[in-house]
């Protein structure tokens, strides 16, 4: 239930970070994971629920959240409309780890 679109960073751009757009269908969710790199998540469409560590945060368009290294996180769509968000990550980054 998640679609990912690479916007910047995968096409030979000389950047230090990549910009991606994710869209989560109603009832969908991203994997529960952590990384050594940081994330910046920006709500773009609809409403989603971000679990980060022990916190649960509602994300709406233009909300910005910083996820620190090794913070366990997951994004969910518990609504009937698509939930979209932008994600900025380091260009050179580690693979996701299970919590």
DARABEL-V203551 format. One record per helix or strand of 2 or more residues. SS is the DSSP state (2 for helix, 1 for strand). FROM is the first residue (numbers start at 1). LEN is the number of residues. If there is no record, write none. Layout:
BEGIN
ss: <SS SS>
from: <FROM FROM>
len: <LEN LEN>
END
This chain:
BEGIN
ss: <1 1 1 1 1 1 1 1 1>
from: <2 17 33 39 48 55 64 73 83>
len: <7 8 2 7 5 5 4 4 8>
END
